[in-house]
Amino acid sequence: MCAYKQSCTNLMDLPTAKVTEWLEGFDTVITDCDGVLWVYGRAIDGAVSVINLFKSMRKNIYFCTNNSTKTREELLKKAQNMGFSITEGEIISTAHATAAYLKKRNFEKRVYVIGSDGITKELDAVGIGHTGCGPDPMKGTMAETTKIQLETDIGAVVVGFDEHFSFPKMVKASSYLNDPNCLFIATNTDERFPMDNMVVPGSGCFVRAIETCAERTAKVIGKPNPAICEVLLQKEIGRIDPARTLMIGDRANTDILLGFNCGFQTLLVGTGVHQLSDVERWKKSKDLEDKKLIPDMYLPKLGDLLPALPLPKH
Ligand SMILES: [Mg+2]
């Protein structure tokens, strides 16, 4: 077991020899994207160099995001444009993991989607039918929603981030979920997007709305649920040793908790949602759920690791 388990040790406070020793303690890195590697379209200072150096140190790298609005191909393009040396097979996204989850269970009906084309394109890629996505606005009075025609071949409702979330979508999703055999899947339950001046609702808001209305609880695919790693663990059987895997994230209740749930080592970076002050709060808390959020390690930003990494051999 990692000597620093849930100690939130600041790597900046360790002598170089100890950092080197820590670096040798993992051979797989699973990293969150938003808030760790980039913020919107801009790479975070030093993140590209650290990830590419990890690669040159022959560590397995996986990008793991709860963002369901993009396909893996789109995420790959974004990452490569910033300079990350990564392939499509090294990207784990909730949209892809959701499609893989259904495919693995031989799902043959169609999916009602509350979300974006990140989800529908991944469903297309594995040959699963769906109802599409986009605007479905309220027309007329509420009484008219009872005239909505429901499809007869819906076997699952998938809820992700949907900027066109609406009353008719709630009616349809909840009505499909009245059938106990209809699967109810959420890509993720992130509460909001980190932004300076505004509060922007995350997928979790839409999931809770449907859960309340349907009186059912969704199966969550995204972090912190180990289901997001199912694809990875399936493909890499025998290659990934959880004890020698490092999870890097900026949000504790998704990234660090996934690490806790899977037995990975964890590293929190301060370039996104949670800060050291939050960890101090959880350390003092008597709630055992809060304790699970405490990472092994902390860094102000991933790029701070650069001085401790070996220069690439030419
Ligand atoms: Mg993040």
Residues whose N, C-alpha, C, O or C-beta is under 5 A from the ligand:
A	BS01	MG	D32 C33 D34 G35 D250 R251 G272
